[in-house]
Amino acid sequence: MEDSEPNATHSDHSRSSPATTLDLSQLPPIFVLATHLSISEQHEAEDALSNGKAPLTYDIKEANLVLGNITRPRRARSELQWKGVHLEDIGEEESRRPTRTSSSTSNNRTPANKRRRLAEQGSHRTQRPGLVTVDESSAASDTEDEDILEAEPMSQLSLSHDPASPSEASTNGEESEELAQQFHTKDFANKVKVVKLEWLHVSLKLGRIQDLEPYTVYEARLRPSQERATKILPAIKAVAREPTSVINKSPYIKEGVLQGIMERAYADPKPSYNRYKRQDRIKEAAKPDIVGKRFSSTTQATSRLSRPVTRPTQLLHQTTSEHDEAVSSVLPPLPDWVKENKVYACERATPLNSPNNDFINELKKIKLARLLTLDEIGVRAYSTSIASLAAYPYRIQSTREILALPGCDQKIASLFHEYNSTGRLQAVEDLEADPALKVLREFYEIWGVGAKTAREFYYDKGWRDLDDIVEYGWKSLSRVQQIGLKYYDEFLLKIPRSEVESITATITRHAKLVTDSNVETIIVGGYRRGKFESGDVDVILSHRDEAMTYNLVDRVVKSLEKEGCITHTLTLNLTNSKRDQQPLPVNTATIGGHGFDTLDKALVVWQDPNWPTKEADLAANPKAKNPNPHRRVDIIISPWRTVGCAIAGWTSGTTFQRDLRRYAKNKLGWKFDSSGVRERGTGRWVDLEGWTDKKTRCTDWKEAERKVFKGMGLVYREPWDRCTG
């Protein structure tokens, strides 16, 4: 087949468009969905339709027929809704009503009823052992009809008429008549169908339009209020010209308005961008409307979202009399840390339950949105404000109380004023209604996926749910992400305190097996702060003999794996052992680890190997599944010389331990790390726990932690007073 001249609309690509003898002009307005298609595949499909004189549209709201690489009805519906198409579900009987078919389908040329799995077709979807994702609402769509011809890539299909099958051929007139029956206008009036792209592949291969029914994924009725391409548009006066001959003439565009539509198209200014140019969706997403310290207002016409993320902060209105009132007559007695304007969370007590939890929870939702939009400054600002509000011991009644708190500014006061007046925050409602943020939150909850990776999944990969990641990106995931996706639902389950204690007892038993009975085990994290349920289990192991803590984590993990308690070891770091268990140097350019912690540790997946009916279950079925949920467990090793720093860091809430580092840096000129403290100027180790003198060595880990606070000039805070979040 010889290449034809490049299409006028594609001249900027300077590539030839394949020719076809199929007459597709009788199709309804058709749109090619880019989801799960490469740019070249999308262009090839559009070229084939254009060369067949199909009424191709680049606005999905004008289309009655949508071609795409989608197999699930629920996903097809979501794609249409995400692109602004308003739908109404069709009744089951109506959706099953067969479309008028051509004479070719009436000659018993229907696809076979036999089904087969995608994997048997050589699909790119990979089934992994132990990973089961079933969509009960569309389970049947996970298989494909075994048609006459398997689907092939567009580039491998001949777009010309197959001369080897004269019985399959038809004249243009006959084909047009058949199409007029199959694609009758009434069948598509105010409706939209999502059809597999395979339909186009097979039609081009056989040189004959195939029946849509076996390839239809989803069908819905368009809302009457939606403006469609078939709706009669008001006539617009334009420069008089002879009626233009339109090649892609469709019966779905009314004759009386055809010229008006074309005149409007000629009158519109030509777009300055190239629709074939691949845009960086991550950069597009990083626009001021969803990224940055401020969210967009409703007047931003360039917003990518259907609604503004938040509304502008309202200014507070205060009367003169409010300012004339004595502060003491309105505000309760201010805590000392408020009067002294102590900005560091480590300088004040923050209990687990605050009288302002309802308002704080709303601010946490905005903070999460800031995190998902990569607004690091906004995340830190909201974290500081939330920690200050959580430490305030009274129920806030006035915006003046907000403005008096360190770390709380006019914005927080305005949000409180709105919440106190209405019982809600419009900003939070806008965020929760945004479809992009809903998906980003779901991706962010995968263990091993951060905010940046979640945005890459959504904007760069085009994935919209967990099934997309499994089907189209499983092999590209890291091992940690694969495990996080495999046990997604189980990892979201909270762990009660009794189970945390049981897991710790097992770890302690194995630690003593590989060392001796003098090993110390400390449960840290949310459990030690008093939470009734935890997201994971954090355990620190230590020993007064440093030789016992050297590479201890490796030995403990191997022992637990032999018993079957650990099903997966995701990371195992020996960073501290590699530097001879010394505190982290001031210059960390060549040292592994980051954040507040560089200790030896293992992040593992835990499953209790025992359950009450284990013996009976295994007797009935040797492959019986363990019903116990998988848990996330962190095993941390600390040498005794700095065990107080390790416990202080791993016990405290995120903002509390962040401010421990900030306080040490700004107030003392030190570098605080869970492996120890050093002077920034000289790099000298600061022995806060009295290790160098045997007379002053700590007798237990509780004493060591208290000495860390005392050595830094801070009042010791109990674990349940460090709940900053």
N, C-alpha and C positions, 0 to 999 in steps of 0.2 A: 504494500500500500504506500503510495507516495504521499509525502507531507504536503498539506495545503498551505496557502499563504497565511501568515498570522492574522488572527482576527483583529479588527480595528480596535476593539476595546482592550485587547491584550498586547498591543504593540509595544508597551513599555517593557515587556518581558522578552521580546524578540524570540519567541519560541513558536513553533508551528502547532496548529490545532488539528487534531485528527478529524477526518471527514466521516460522515455516516450517511447512508441512504434512507435511514428511518425518518419518517415524517412525524415529529413530535409536537406539531403546532396545535393539535387538538387537546393537549394536556391542559389542566388547570394551572394557574400561577404556581410555580414550583421554586423551592428554596433548598439549597444544599447546606446541611448543618455541618459545621466545622469540627464538632466534638469528635475526638478519637480519630481524626483524619490529619495527615500531614498536609502542608501547604500544597505540595505538588498533587496529591491525591484529590484535594478539594478542587484545584484548578482543572484537572483532567476531567472530573465529573461535570463541572460547569461548562467546559469547552464542548464536551459531547452533547450536552443539552442544547447549547447555543447553536451548534452546527446542525442539530436536528430541528431547528426553528422552534424550540420549546419556549414558552413565555417565562423565561427565567427572571426571577426577582431577587434583589439583594436586601429586601426588607421582609423579614419573616412574618410580619403582621399582615402583609399582602398575600401570603401564600395559602393555598388550599392543600398543597401536597408538599411534604417535607421529606427529603431523602437524607439518610444519615446512617452512621455505623453504630446503631443502638439496637439492643435486643430486648430491653425490659420496658414494659408499659409505664411503670412508675417513673423510670428515668426519663422517658420521652415526655411525659407530662411535665416533669420538673424543668426540663430544658425549655419547653415552650413558655412556661410561666416565668422562668428567669429572664427570658427575652421580652417580656411584656405582653405576651399573648394571653388574652382573657378567655377562659374555657369554662364550659359546662359539660359535665359527664353525660354521655349518651347511655340510655337504658340498655341492659344486656341484650334484649331481643333486637333492638334497633341496630346495635353495633355488630350483631351476627348476621344481619340481613345481607345477602350476597350482592356485590356490585354487579352491574350489567357487564357481562363478559363478551368478549369477541368470539367470532366463529371458531377461532383456533382452540379456545378453551372448551367449546361445546363438543368438540370431536374427541372427548375423553382424554384430553391432553392435560390432565390435572396432575400435580406432583404426587409422588407416592406418600402414603401415610406413615411410612416407617420413620422413626426418629433416631437420632444419634447424638452423642454428646459433642460439645465443641472440641474437646480434646482429641476426639477421633477424626475431626476434620483438619487437624493440624493447626488448631487455633493457638493464638498467642497466650491464651489464659492458661496458667499453670496451677494444677492442684497440688497443694503441699500437704504432707502427712500431718494430721492433727488439726488442720485449719479447715473449718467447715463454715461456709457462709451461704445460708439458704434464704432466699426471699420468697416466702410462701405465697405472696400476692402475685408473683409472676414466675413461679417455678417452671412453668411450661416454656417460658421464653429462654431458658438456659439450654434448650436444644434447638436444632434447626431442622427444617424439612429437608429430606433427601431429594432434591430436585433432579431434573434431568442432567444438570450440569453443576459441578461445584463452583463456588464463587472464586474468581481469580482476581489478582490485582488489576486495576484499570489499565496500567501500562502494558500488561501482557495480553489484553483482549483486543481482538480485531474489531475495529469499529465499522468496517465495511460489510456489505451484504455477503453472506456465505454462498458462493456459486455452487458449492458441492451439494447443496440441499435445495434443489429446485422446487420440491414439493412444499417446502416451508416458505417459499417466496410469495410475495403478493405485490400487486401494483400499488402505486401511491394512492390511487382512487379507492381501491378496496380497503387499503389500510386506513385511510381517512374515515371511510364509512364505519369500519369496525371500531375505530377509536371514538367516533361520535356516539356509538352505542355504549362502549365500555366506560368512557369518561363523560357521561351525560351530565349536563350542567346541574340538574336537579340533585344528583347524587352528591355534589360537592357544595351546594349552596349553603353558606354559613357554616361550613364544616372544615375541619382540617384533619388530614391523615399523615401519620408518620410512618414511612415505609423504609424498609432496609435498602441500603444502597445496592445490595445484591440484585435487586430487581432490575436496575439499570444495567448492571454487568451482564446478566443473563440475556436481557433483551437485545443488547448490542452484539453479543456473541452469536445468538441465533438469528439475528437480523429481523426480529419480529417482536412487537410489543407483547409482553407477558401480562397475565392477569395479576392484579394488585393484591388480591385477597391472601394468598399464601405468604406474602411478604409484609403485610400490614402489621405493625407493632402496636399502634395506638390510634384511636379515632375519637374525636370530641367535637362538640358543637361550639361555635364561636358565640360569644355573648352578643345579643342584638345591638348593644350600644357601641360595639367596637367598630371603628372606621376601617373599611376594607377596600381593597383595590377594585372590587366589583360594585362598590357603592357609587351611585351617580354623583359626580362632582359638579359643582356649579360652573357654568360656562365662564370662561375668562377671555376678555378681549385681548387679542394679540395681533401682531403684524400679519396682514393678509398674505396667504401663500397658498399654493396649490396643495390639496390633500397629499400628505406624505404616504408613500407606500411602505407599510410596515410588514416586515418579513415574519416576525414572530407574532402573528395575529392569533388570538385565542378567543373562543366563543364566550369566555368568562369576562371579557372586557366589552362592555356594551358599545355598539356601533356609534350611537349618538354622542358618546363622550370621548371616543378614541382620539379625535383630533384635538379636543381641549386638553386632554392629558399630555399629548405630545407637545402642544404649544407651551404648556406650563413647563415641561421638561426642558425645552429649548430656552425658555426665558430664565430658568434658574441658573445662577452662577455655577460654573463647573467647580467641583471640589479640588482643592489644592493638594490633597493627599492621594496616595496610591493605595487602592484597596488590596492590592496584592503584596504590599510591603508588610512583612511580619513585624508586628509591634511587640515591644517588650512589656508583657502584661504585669510584670512585677513593678517596673517603673511607672506604668500607668496607674497601678494601684496606689503608689506612693505619692498621690496628689494631696494638696492641702485639705481636701474634703474628708479624707479618712486617715491621713498621716500628718503628724506635726502636733505642736502644742495646742493649737486651736482646731476645733472641728468646723465644718463649713456651715454657712447660713443658708437659708432657703433660697437666696437669690443667686446662688452659684449655678450657672447654667451648664457648667462643664462637669458636674458631679457624675461619677460612675454609678452611684447608687440610686435606687428609685426614690429614696427619701433621704433627707439630710441626716447625717449621723447624730448630730445633736443640734439644739437650737442655741442662739447666742445667749450668753449669760445675762440674766436680767439685773439691772442696777437696783440697789436697795434704796428705798424711799424712807427717810427718817425725818421726823419733825424736829423743830427747834427745842420743844419741850423735852424730847427724849434725850437730847444732849445736855440739857440743864439739870436733869435728874442726877442725884448722887449715885455713884456706881454701887456703893454699899447697900442702897435701898433696893436694888434690882438684882444684882448678882450675888450668888452665894460666896462664902469665904474662898478666895482663890488658893489653890495648893501652892506650896513653896516653890515648886519647880516652874509654875506659871509666873509667879512674881519675879523669880530670878531669871526667867526666860531661858531655861535649859532646853536646848534644841536637840540634844542627843537622847535617843530612846533608852540607852543604857543608864541614864541618870535618873530615871523615874520608874515607878512600879506600874506595870500594865497587866491588870487581871484578865483571867480567861473570859469572864462575862462582864461586859460593859453595860451601863444603863442606856447607852446610845447605840446598841447593836443594830437596831432596825435601820437607822440612818447610815451607819458604817457599812452595812451589807450592800446598800445602794451604791455607795462610793466604790466598793470593791468591784462591782460590775463595770463601772466606768474605767477603773484601773485595769481590769482584764482586757477591755476593748483597746486601751492604750497599748497594752502589751502586744496584742494581736496585730496592731497597726505599726509596730516597731517604733513607738514613740518612747524612747528610753527616758527622756527628760520628764515626760508626763507621768511615767510609771513611778519614778523616784519622788516626784512631787506629791502624787496621791498616796504613796506609801508613807511619807513623812506626815501628811495630814491625818491619815487613818490612825497611825500610831499615837499621835497626839490626842485625837478624839477618844481613842480606846483607853488612854491613861486618865482621862478626866473623870473624877469620881461622882459627878452629879449628872442628873438628867438635864440636858441643855434646853433652855427655855428662850433664850434671846440670841440674836446674831452677834451681839456685843460679846457674849461669852466665846463664840467662835473666833472672833477677831483678836481676842486676848490670848488665845492658845498659840504657842510656838509652832510654826509650820503651817498654820491655817491663814489663808488670805481672803481677799474679797470674793474670789470665785467660790470657795467653800462656803462662805457666809451666804452668798446668793443661792447656792444649791440648798442649804439648810432652810433658808427663808421659803423657798418654793416647796420643799418637802413638808415643812411644818404647816404651811397654809393649805396644801392640797393633798398631802399624804402620798405623794408620788413624785417622781422626777421625769419630766418629759424626755430628757437626754437618755435615761435608761430605757424608756419605752421605745425610743427610736432605735437604740442599739439592739435591743432584743428582737425587734421586728426586721432588722436588716438580714436578708438571706445570706449574704457573703460572710458576715460575722458568725452566723449560726454554723456554717460549715467549718469555718476556721476554728471555732471552739471545739467541734467534734474532732478535728485533726489534731489539735493541740493536746487533747487528752490521751493521745497515743503515747505510750511510754517510749522515749527516745526521739520524739518529734517536738522541736521547739517552735517558737512563733515564726521564725524565719522560714523553716522548712515547711510549716503548715501553709504559709503564703505561697511558697513555690509549688506545692501540690495543687493549690486552688488556681492561682493565676498563670503559672507557667505550664503546668501539666494539664490543666483543665479538668481536674478530678472534682467531683461534687459529692461523693459519699465514700464510705469505707469499701463498698463493693468495687468501686472504680480503682482504688489503690490495689486491691487484690487482683483484679482482672487485668489491669493494664500496667501496673508498676511494681509487682511483687519482686521481680528479679533485681530491680534497681534499689530496693530498700537495703539498709544495713541489717545485720543480724539482730541488733537490739530492737530496731523498728519492726522487724518481722515478728519477733516474740511479743512486742507490745501490741501489735495488731491481732496476733493469734489469741491472746488472752485479754483482749480489750475489755470485755464486759466483766471479767473476774477481777481485773485490777481496779475497776471502779468501785468494787464492793469495799466497804469499810471493815476494819479489823477490830473486834472488841478487845478490851483490856485483858480478858482471860486468855485469849488466844495469843496475844503479844507475850504474855508471861510464859505460856507453854513453849512457844518458839524459842524464847531466850533460855529457858531451862535446858532444852535440847542442845543449843549452841554451847552453853556452859559445860555440859557433860562431855561433849566432844573436845572442847578446848582443854579440859583437864586430862583427857586421854592422851593428847599429843604434847602436854607440858607436865604440870603437876597440880596439886590441889590448891596452890596459892594463886592461881589465876583469878583476876577480878573481872566481873561482868557488870556493866552499867547500861540500863535501858535509857536512852535519851530520846530526843525528838518530842513529838506531840504527846506521847505517853507520859513522859516525865513532867510536862507542863500541865497535866491533869485532864487531857482530853478523854472522853469516854470511848471514842473510836478513832483509829488512826488510818491514814492512807497507806503507810508502809511501816516496817519495823526497823529501827535504828539501834544497833547494839555496839558498844565499845568494849573491847577486851584489852586488859593491861596486866602487867606483871612487874614486881619489884626488881626482878633480875632481867636486865636488858637483853641478855642472850636468849631468853625465852620468847621475847616479842619479835625477834629478828625472823622475818619470813613466816611469822605465825599464821597469817591469813591464808597462805597457800596450804599449809598443813591442815588447818581446820576445815577448809572447803573440801579438800580431798576426802577427809574422814566423813563429812556429812553427805557427800555424793555417794560413797559406798553404802551408806544406810538407806539411800533413796530419798532423803529429805530435800535435796537440791536437784531440781530437774534441769535447770539451765544456769550456767555461770556466764553472765553477760560481760562483765568487766572484772579484772583482777589486777589491781595496781600495787606495785611494790616500790613506790616512789620514795617513801621514807627509809626503807631498808637500803635502797641503792645509795643514799647519802649518809649511810651509817647511823641512821636514826637521829640525825642532828636537826635542830630547828631550821625552818626554811630560810635560806640566805636572803639578804636584802635585794640583791640582783638575781632575779629569777629567769633571766633570758634563756639559760640552758637547763632549767629545772622543769620537770613535768609537773602537772597539776595546775589548778587555777582556783580563783575565788578564795574562800576562807579556809580551805582544807587541802592539804597535800600529804595526808597520812596514808599508810597502807590500808587498802579497803577492797572489798569485793561486793559487787552488786549482783544478787542472785535471785532466781525464781524458786520459791519455796512451795512445797506441797507436802502436807502431812501424809506419810505413807500408810497410816493405819486408819481404819474406820470400823465401826461396830460390827458390821456384817461382812467383813472382809473374807473370812474363811468360807462362809456359806456362798458368797458371791463367786469366789474363785473356783469352788468345787462345781458350781453349776456352769460356770463359763471361765475358763482359764484366762481369757482376755478381757475380763470384766474391768470396766473403767473405774478409776479412783474418783469418788464423788466429791472429795475435798477440793475447795477452790485454790487456785494458785495465788501466791502472795509475793509482794516485793519486799526483799530483806536486804539491808545494808549491814555488813560486818566491818567494823573499823578497828584498827589496831593502833594503840598509843603506847609509847614507852612511858615508864612511870615518872621520869623527870619532868614531863610536861603534860601529865594526864589532866591536870586542872584546866589548862587551856583547851584541850580537846573536848572536855565535858562542857565547859562554858560555851564553846562555839556550837556544838551539836545539839545542845539543849535549847538554846535561845531561839525565839522567833526570828524570821528572816530579817526584819528591820532592826531588831535588837542587836543581832550579831553583826549586821552591816555597820551600825553605829559604834559598836565596839572597835571596829577597824578604823572608822573615821575619827573617833575620839583619841585613840592611840596615836594616830598620825598627826592630827591637828593640835592636840593639847600636850602630848608628851614627846613627839618626834620619834615614835616607835612604829615598828611594823608588827601588827598582831596577826597571828595565824594559829590554827588549831594545833600546829606542831610546835609552837613556842613564840617568843617575842624577841625581837632584835632592835638595837638602836639603828636608825636610818643613817646617821652620820658616820658611825664607825663600823657598823655591822656586828657589834658585840652582842652576844646572847645575854638577855636580861633574865636572870634566874628568879622569877617571881615566887617559885614554890619552895625555895631553900634547898635545892638538891645538892649543891656543892658542899654543904656542911652536913655531915651525918647527924649532928645534933639537932639540926633544924628541919630535917626531912619530914615530909608529911607521913602520918601514920595511916591515913585512909584518903580516898579520893574526894570525899566531901570537904575535908580540910584543905586539900590542894585547890579546889575550885574557889573556896573563900579567900585563899591567899592571893589568887589571881585578881580578884576584885579589889582587895586591899592594896596590892602592889600598884594598881592602876589609879588609886585614889578614888575609887567608886564605892558606894554603899552596896553591900551584897544584896542581891535580889533573889528571892526564892524562885524556883523554876516556874511556878504558877503565876508569878508576877512579871514574866517575860513574854507574854502572849501578844506580841505586836503584829503577828501575821507575816 
